[in-house]
Amino acid sequence: MAVPKKKTSKGKRNQRHAHWKAKAAVAAQKALSIGKAVLSGRAQGFVYPISEDDAEA
């Protein structure tokens, strides 16, 4: 089993955590942007299925 050879510093740990949180914020912003584009009908290059039940109603 792999084991780290030395203790990771607090700074390195905090930097890694901050990067992980920043990636989540960017992904959330992209998802919101795509959702708004789909709802407003401005979506280009984004394919999503439309059920026939919703189209008739």
Secondary structure, 3 states (H helix, E strand, C coil): CCCCCCCCCHHHHHHHHHHHHHHHHHHHHHHHHHHHHHHHCCCCCCCCCCCHHHHHC
